């Protein structure tokens, strides 16, 4: 909101992209996707907090496309100071994510639930309204969760040495 205010006052081009649960290449090993994938690649059962936690995930390739859309937008004054939600607009639970990853990797749908610390303030609903990004920027997420996970798992297999130790 501060950036939005300053862009209006100074007439400098500032656009904010509000990212919702980005995932993809080079994520920290402690995050959800790498921790599940690494466990399964090592034939271990993933340790997770709760199957019910939810997020609206967005694959990194879609996020990069959103930044390019903003950078290349023809009428910069029209979007000066604007804030756009960037995500898939779909909510997935941790259990959904685990099951999709297990399906792609051909693994059994198992997790050690409750082995990771529960968070006190986890939302029951977490889904971006991406209507404005679609309407103004003509941007929307085009990489499905399944496709994003396939791409990520293949990348992860080739780069798993980055996540060892």
Secondary structure by P-SEA (a helix, b strand, c coil): caaaaaaaaaccbbbbbbccccccccccccccaaaaaaaaaacbbbbbcccccccccccaaaaaaaaaaaaaccccccccbbbbbbcccccccaaaaaaaaaaaacccccccccccccccccccbbbbccccccccccccccccaaaaaaaaaaaaaaccccccc
